[in-house]
Amino acid sequence: MVPVAVLLPATATAAGHAAARTATCAQRQLAVEARAVSADPTVVRVRVTSRAGHGCTVGPIPTVTFGNLDGTAQPVPAGPSGPSDPSGPSAPFDPSAPLDPSGSYRLDPGRTAYAAVRTVTDPTDPSVRRVDTLTVAAHPAHRGRTFTAAALGAGSAIRVWEPVTTRWQASAAAADRAIGLSR
C-alpha cells in the first residue's frame, strides 16, 4: 500500500476566525484620557474612545508606564496580557466586553473602553518611587499619551510600586470593581 497525502481546504470555522479578526486601531484614531480618583489617590481611571469610522481593536489591557522607570503595570487579576502571553489562564473580565478572536478588545466607532490602574498598594512603603509622568497606550504597538502628575490630579508626583491595571472593560463601574474600588 502506498501512502497518499490529501490536501483539504481550510474549514469554514478556521476561515471564519480569520475573517472575523479586526484591524488594530491606529493611535491617531483614539482619544486616550486619564484622571486620578479623588477618593483614592493610588488609582487612576483610564478611558479610550474610538474616533475611527469603523470597528478596530486595542490591546486586551492598556500599556501603562511610569516616568523613566522600567516595566509596565501588570494585569490584575493575574493572567495573560495578550493572545500570545503564556503567563496563565484568562482572568475574569466584564462578560459584556467585546473581544476579538485574537483576544484584543474591539471598539466600534464612538465607543469607549475603561480601565483602572492602581499605582501603589501601600503609599507608605519605603520602596515607593515618585515620578512626574504616566504614559498610557491603548495598544502595545502605540507610543501612548503622557500625562503629568498635575494633569492627572495626582499632585506633584505619582507614587509607584508594583503597579497593576485592569483589562479594558465596557464601563467605568466594571473597571472600578475589577481594581477593588467598589463591589
Secondary structure per residue as TSV (DSSP state, phi and psi in degrees):
chain	resnum	aa	ss	phi	psi
A	1	M	-	360.0	135.4
A	2	V	-	-101.4	127.4
A	3	P	-	-67.5	142.0
A	4	V	-	-126.2	133.0
A	5	A	-	-98.9	133.2
A	6	V	-	-118.7	126.7
A	7	L	-	-96.5	125.7
A	8	L	-	-112.3	151.2
A	9	P	-	-67.0	158.4
A	10	A	-	-59.3	148.1
A	11	T	-	-69.7	159.9
A	12	A	H	-61.4	-34.8
A	13	T	H	-65.4	-47.5
A	14	A	H	-63.2	-42.0
A	15	A	H	-65.4	-38.0
A	16	G	H	-63.5	-41.1
A	17	H	H	-64.3	-41.1
A	18	A	H	-64.4	-40.7
A	19	A	H	-71.5	-29.1
A	20	A	H	-77.9	-13.8
A	21	R	-	-65.6	133.0
A	22	T	-	-104.4	145.1
A	23	A	-	-64.3	151.0
A	24	T	B	-69.8	138.3
A	25	C	-	-64.2	137.0
A	26	A	-	-74.1	146.3
A	27	Q	G	-56.7	-38.2
A	28	R	G	-66.6	-15.2
A	29	Q	G	-88.9	2.8
A	30	L	E	-121.5	144.0
A	31	A	E	-108.7	118.1
A	32	V	E	-108.1	130.3
A	33	E	E	-129.8	150.6
A	34	A	E	-148.1	146.0
A	35	R	E	-155.6	134.8
A	36	A	E	-67.7	148.4
A	37	V	E	-85.9	121.0
A	38	S	T	-62.4	-35.1
A	39	A	T	-75.2	-19.3
A	40	D	E	-146.3	93.9
A	41	P	E	-65.5	-5.9
A	42	T	E	-87.6	-1.1
A	43	V	E	-118.8	135.6
A	44	V	E	-117.9	128.9
A	45	R	E	-90.0	135.2
A	46	V	E	-123.1	143.4
A	47	R	E	-143.2	147.7
A	48	V	E	-131.2	130.7
A	49	T	E	-119.7	133.4
A	50	S	E	-80.0	128.8
A	51	R	-	-107.7	9.0
A	52	A	S	-73.6	156.5
A	53	G	S	-87.7	8.2
A	54	H	S	-150.5	165.4
A	55	G	-	-66.8	143.7
A	56	C	E	-153.3	170.3
A	57	T	E	-118.0	153.8
A	58	V	E	-116.6	172.4
A	59	G	-	-62.9	167.9
A	60	P	S	-69.0	-24.0
A	61	I	S	-135.5	155.9
A	62	P	-	-71.0	148.0
A	63	T	E	-93.7	114.4
A	64	V	E	-119.9	122.9
A	65	T	E	-121.1	161.1
A	66	F	E	-127.1	111.1
A	67	G	T	46.7	-130.3
A	68	N	T	-99.4	16.5
A	69	L	-	-77.5	149.8
A	70	D	S	-78.1	151.1
A	71	G	S	90.5	175.4
A	72	T	-	-130.8	166.0
A	73	A	-	-64.3	137.9
A	74	Q	E	-93.0	151.4
A	75	P	E	-67.4	141.7
A	76	V	S	-130.9	133.5
A	77	P	S	-63.3	159.5
A	78	A	S	-56.2	146.4
A	79	G	S	164.2	-176.1
A	80	P	-	-67.2	144.4
A	81	S	S	-97.1	-0.9
A	82	G	S	-167.9	174.2
A	83	P	T	-62.6	-25.9
A	84	S	T	-105.2	8.1
A	85	D	-	-82.2	114.7
A	86	P	-	-89.2	16.8
A	87	S	S	-70.3	-10.3
A	88	G	S	162.5	-179.2
A	89	P	S	-70.2	159.8
A	90	S	-	-60.3	135.1
A	91	A	-	-88.7	158.9
A	92	P	-	-61.4	149.3
A	93	F	-	-150.3	173.8
A	94	D	-	-59.3	117.7
A	95	P	T	-63.4	-17.0
A	96	S	T	-87.8	1.2
A	97	A	-	-65.1	128.2
A	98	P	-	-81.9	95.8
A	99	L	B	-95.7	138.9
A	100	D	-	-77.9	157.1
A	101	P	T	-55.6	-23.9
A	102	S	T	-77.9	-9.0
A	103	G	S	97.0	-5.5
A	104	S	-	-77.0	161.6
A	105	Y	E	-93.4	124.9
A	106	R	E	-89.5	132.6
A	107	L	E	-117.8	122.4
A	108	D	-	-83.2	164.0
A	109	P	T	-52.7	130.4
A	110	G	T	79.0	-4.8
A	111	R	-	-84.4	155.1
A	112	T	E	-122.9	141.5
A	113	A	E	-114.9	151.0
A	114	Y	E	-126.2	148.0
A	115	A	E	-146.6	163.1
A	116	A	E	-129.5	140.8
A	117	V	E	-120.5	125.4
A	118	R	E	-99.2	115.2
A	119	T	-	-78.7	-28.1
A	120	V	B	-157.6	141.1
A	121	T	S	-81.3	-44.5
A	122	D	-	-126.4	101.9
A	123	P	T	-60.2	-18.0
A	124	T	T	-90.8	-3.8
A	125	D	-	-57.4	130.8
A	126	P	T	-64.6	-15.1
A	127	S	T	-82.5	-9.0
A	128	V	-	-57.8	135.3
A	129	R	E	-105.8	156.3
A	130	R	E	-119.7	131.0
A	131	V	E	-129.7	160.0
A	132	D	S	-89.4	-20.9
A	133	T	E	-138.5	158.9
A	134	L	E	-132.7	134.1
A	135	T	E	-116.3	133.0
A	136	V	E	-120.2	127.5
A	137	A	E	-120.6	135.4
A	138	A	S	-75.7	-17.7
A	139	H	S	-142.6	143.4
A	140	P	T	-58.6	-23.7
A	141	A	T	-81.6	-8.9
A	142	H	S	-88.8	152.8
A	143	R	-	-73.7	-31.0
A	144	G	-	88.7	177.8
A	145	R	E	-115.7	133.6
A	146	T	E	-99.9	134.5
A	147	F	E	-118.5	135.7
A	148	T	E	-79.0	161.8
A	149	A	H	-57.4	-43.1
A	150	A	H	-63.5	-42.7
A	151	A	H	-64.1	-31.4
A	152	L	H	-74.3	-20.6
A	153	G	T	85.8	25.4
A	154	A	-	-102.0	12.0
A	155	G	T	83.9	-145.3
A	156	S	T	-86.8	-15.4
A	157	A	-	-153.6	154.1
A	158	I	E	-100.6	124.6
A	159	R	E	-85.6	132.1
A	160	V	E	-135.9	132.2
A	161	W	B	-164.6	119.4
A	162	E	S	50.7	57.3
A	163	P	-	-68.9	150.5
A	164	V	E	-133.0	155.5
A	165	T	E	-135.0	150.2
A	166	T	-	-80.0	166.0
A	167	R	-	-73.9	164.8
A	168	W	-	-60.2	139.8
A	169	Q	B	-125.1	161.0
A	170	A	S	-78.4	-14.5
A	171	S	S	-146.8	157.3
A	172	A	H	-63.8	-36.6
A	173	A	H	-62.8	-39.9
A	174	A	H	-65.7	-39.0
A	175	A	H	-65.3	-42.3
A	176	D	H	-59.5	-44.7
A	177	R	H	-62.4	-42.1
A	178	A	H	-64.9	-29.9
A	179	I	H	-92.8	-8.8
A	180	G	T	94.9	17.3
A	181	L	S	-78.0	-30.0
A	182	S	-	-148.3	168.3
A	183	R	-	-106.7	360.0
